[in-house]
Amino acid sequence: MHDHTLHRHAMTIERCERYEDPPPASPTLPDVLPTRFDIAGQWDGVTDQGHALRFDVRPSGNVVKATLTLHHDCTGGRLVLNLDGYESKVSADSFTSTVIWRGDDPPGQSYVGTLTVSGTFAGDTIVSGAFINSVTEKRADNLGVCGPANGTWEATKSK
């Protein structure tokens, strides 16, 4: 048998103190922390799936012109995707980008998904990272169920 009695506890206020000045504000951090390396240039690499990866880093630290080829092993075959156009800002030697993508190739078939790519620069000429891609919607194909594709990648600065 459980006791369902509501127990009330008395509380008293000892005192209220009024601030003369507002409390100090917390320090603010910059949105983007500088990188320790000279990373501006073109980067080319390969994923652990054996596919190409390429992106440029501008002197401002923006990752642009990024492309990544990956594949999903589906229950009815393999779906190979070439995803491009993701961008990011490098902060403290790292970047992460998440994009929602849509593809309509071949005609009559459509795919929608989410790609997240991240990377960490280990020096002026080496970077490594990971990716995960999910197909969230697809129509008119015979590939069956496509689980997420994830993996790692490495790239070097080529120019």
Number of C-alpha atoms within 10 A of each C-alpha: 3 4 5 6 6 6 6 6 5 5 6 5 5 5 6 6 5 7 7 6 6 7 7 6 6 6 6 6 7 8 7 11 13 14 15 13 13 13 26 18 18 20 22 19 20 18 21 13 15 12 15 18 21 19 22 22 22 15 11 11 21 16 25 18 14 19 17 22 17 22 18 21 16 16 12 12 13 13 13 12 15 13 18 17 13 21 21 18 19 23 18 14 19 19 19 19 15 16 16 14 18 16 15 12 10 8 8 9 12 15 17 15 16 16 20 16 22 17 20 18 23 14 14 14 18 16 21 18 18 17 20 16 24 18 20 15 12 18 12 10 12 10 16 13 14 20 14 17 17 19 14 16 22 20 22 20 19 11 10
